[in-house]
Amino acid sequence: MSDMIRKLTLSALLCTAASILAGHASAEEGSGLFDWVHGDWKLVLGATGMVAPDFEGASDMMFAVSPIISLGKAGPEPRFTSRDDNISISLFDNGAVRGGLNGKFLFSRDAGDSDDLAGLDPVRWGGEAGGFAEFYPTDWLRVRGEVRHGIRTHDGVVAELRADAFHDVTPAIRISGGPRLMVASADYFDTYYGVTPAESIASGLSEYDPDGGIGSVGVGGAIDWKTTDQFTTSLFGEYQRLVGPAADSSLVQERGSVNQFTFGVSASYRFDFTM
């Protein structure tokens, strides 16, 4: 699994970096293809360790680890970042509005992960790629949206909307929190929540053919401690309630739970370099 993660990480960074260079080169007349790459850059790497449901919609919990990766040109630090922010590369940032490319790793899912999945077709590992945009209605509130399309794992479209209020208790400690919303297409829900007639016979679950719609609503919060200028640690918790196509799934109704809890810690380090 670790080799797969390293390959996915490298591929994601190379692909998104190439997209940035191509897009910027076409936007500026008279500039060379690689002119924009010169200058100061920052790379944030880290990891999150958390206790979360065995799978989307599960009632049992497990311990999981996920990477933190962010690459962009050096400049003013974003006013706020969240552990819910997926892998991101900023293309535009004027302090009040920020946007760019983003992606997410998706791990495989099969009966080896949980007995509740016995009889269901395996879900392949893969990812999602798309874009993000965020803005600050006030000095203490950030609103961020992400839209991604599945790669290999599913053929659906997923959109996430989050709002976070934040307050600096001290110069090094910040508390934050706010609501979350997830919307997805039918193809996404079919991959994770659908039950075909053949799967119904093999698993004992009722058949289920989902539509698209709102999949979950919830709230999340975090306490961030900026240990040094480059090293940050966080303690976080989140609650999501499955609704609509996710909550109606026989996998959730007969073997899982609509109440999804996640909590854990994360640590990240910022590397500054010049090209």
Residue pairs with C-beta under 8 A, 6 or more apart in sequence:
1 107
4 125
5 67
5 105
8 105
8 127
9 67
9 69
12 69
12 87
12 103
12 105
12 127
13 69
13 71
15 129
16 71
16 89
16 101
16 103
17 71
17 89
19 101
20 36
20 89
20 91
20 100
20 101
21 33
21 34
21 36
21 37
23 91
24 36
24 91
25 31
25 32
25 33
25 34
25 35
25 36
28 35
28 36
37 275
38 275
39 73
39 74
39 274
39 275
40 73
40 74
40 272
40 273
40 274
41 71
41 72
41 73
41 74
41 272
41 273
41 274
41 275
42 71
42 72
42 73
42 74
42 270
42 271
42 272
42 273
43 70
43 71
43 270
43 271
43 273
44 68
44 69
44 70
44 71
44 268
44 269
44 270
44 271
45 67
45 68
45 69
45 268
45 269
45 271
46 67
46 68
46 232
46 266
46 267
46 268
46 269
47 65
47 66
47 67
47 68
47 266
47 267
47 268
48 65
48 66
48 67
48 68
48 83
48 264
48 265
48 266
49 63
49 64
49 65
49 264
49 265
49 266
50 63
50 64
50 65
50 66
50 236
50 262
50 263
50 264
50 265
51 61
51 62
51 63
51 64
51 262
51 263
51 264
52 61
52 62
52 64
52 260
52 261
52 262
52 264
53 59
53 60
53 61
53 62
53 256
53 257
53 260
53 261
53 262
54 60
54 61
54 62
54 113
54 114
54 116
55 109
55 113
55 114
55 116
55 117
55 192
56 192
56 193
56 246
56 260
57 192
57 193
57 242
57 246
57 249
57 251
57 252
57 256
57 257
57 258
57 260
58 114
58 116
58 255
58 256
58 257
59 255
59 256
59 257
60 114
60 116
61 261
66 105
67 87
67 105
68 83
68 266
68 268
69 87
70 81
70 85
70 87
70 88
70 89
71 89
72 88
72 89
72 90
72 93
72 100
73 90
74 272
75 93
76 93
76 95
78 90
78 93
78 98
79 95
79 136
79 139
79 142
80 136
80 142
80 164
80 166
80 176
82 142
82 144
82 162
82 164
82 176
82 220
82 222
83 222
83 234
83 236
83 266
84 160
84 162
84 180
84 220
84 238
85 102
85 132
85 144
86 102
86 103
86 104
86 128
86 132
86 146
86 148
87 102
87 103
87 104
87 105
88 100
88 101
88 102
88 132
89 100
89 101
89 102
90 98
90 99
90 100
91 99
91 100
91 101
92 98
92 99
92 100
93 99
96 135
96 136
97 133
97 134
97 135
97 136
98 133
98 134
98 135
99 131
99 132
99 133
99 134
100 131
100 132
101 129
101 130
101 131
101 132
102 129
102 130
102 131
102 132
102 146
102 148
103 127
103 128
103 129
103 130
103 148
104 127
104 128
104 148
105 127
106 125
106 126
106 127
106 128
106 150
106 153
106 154
107 125
108 122
108 123
108 124
108 125
109 117
109 122
109 123
109 192
110 117
110 122
110 123
111 117
111 118
111 119
111 120
111 122
116 251
116 255
116 256
117 203
118 202
118 203
119 199
119 201
119 202
119 203
119 204
119 205
120 195
120 199
120 202
120 203
120 205
120 251
121 196
121 199
123 153
123 154
123 191
123 192
124 152
124 153
125 152
125 153
126 150
126 151
126 152
126 153
126 154
127 150
127 151
127 152
127 153
128 148
128 149
128 150
128 151
128 153
128 158
129 148
129 149
129 151
130 146
130 147
130 148
130 149
131 146
131 147
131 148
132 144
132 145
132 146
132 147
133 144
133 145
134 142
134 143
134 144
134 145
135 142
135 143
136 142
136 143
137 143
140 165
140 166
140 167
141 163
141 164
141 165
141 166
141 178
142 163
142 164
142 166
143 161
143 162
143 163
144 161
144 162
144 163
144 164
145 159
145 160
145 161
145 162
146 159
146 160
147 157
147 158
147 159
148 157
148 158
148 159
149 155
149 156
149 157
149 158
150 156
150 157
150 158
150 187
150 188
150 191
153 191
154 187
154 188
154 190
154 191
154 192
155 187
156 184
156 185
156 186
156 187
156 188
156 189
156 190
156 191
156 212
157 184
157 185
157 187
157 188
158 182
158 183
158 184
158 185
158 188
159 182
159 183
159 184
160 180
160 181
160 182
160 183
161 180
161 181
161 182
161 183
162 178
162 179
162 180
162 181
162 220
163 178
163 179
164 176
164 177
164 178
164 220
165 176
165 177
165 178
166 174
166 175
166 176
167 174
167 175
167 176
168 174
169 175
171 226
172 225
172 226
172 227
173 223
173 224
173 225
173 226
174 223
174 224
174 226
175 221
175 222
175 223
175 224
176 221
176 222
176 224
177 219
177 220
177 221
177 222
178 219
178 220
178 221
179 217
179 218
179 219
180 216
180 217
180 218
180 219
180 220
180 238
180 240
181 214
181 216
181 217
182 214
182 215
182 216
182 217
182 240
183 212
183 213
183 214
183 215
184 212
184 213
184 215
184 245
185 212
186 210
186 211
186 212
186 245
187 212
188 212
188 215
189 210
189 211
189 212
189 213
189 215
189 245
189 246
189 249
190 209
190 210
192 246
193 208
193 210
193 245
193 246
193 249
193 251
193 252
194 208
194 209
194 210
194 249
195 203
195 205
195 206
195 207
195 208
195 249
195 250
195 251
196 207
197 207
199 205
200 206
200 207
200 250
205 250
205 251
205 254
205 255
206 250
206 253
206 254
207 250
208 248
208 249
208 250
208 251
210 245
210 246
210 248
210 249
211 245
212 245
213 244
213 245
214 243
214 244
215 242
215 243
215 244
215 245
215 246
216 240
216 241
216 242
216 243
216 246
216 260
217 240
217 241
217 243
218 238
218 239
218 240
218 241
218 260
219 238
219 239
220 236
220 237
220 238
220 239
221 236
221 237
221 238
222 234
222 235
222 236
222 237
223 234
223 235
223 236
224 232
224 233
224 234
225 232
225 233
225 234
226 232
227 233
230 269
230 270
230 271
230 272
231 267
231 268
231 269
231 270
232 267
232 268
232 269
233 265
233 266
233 267
234 265
234 266
234 267
235 264
235 265
236 263
236 264
236 265
236 266
237 261
237 262
237 263
238 261
238 262
238 263
239 259
239 260
239 261
239 262
240 260
240 262
241 247
241 258
241 259
241 260
242 252
242 258
242 259
242 260
243 258
246 252
246 258
247 253
247 258
249 256
252 258
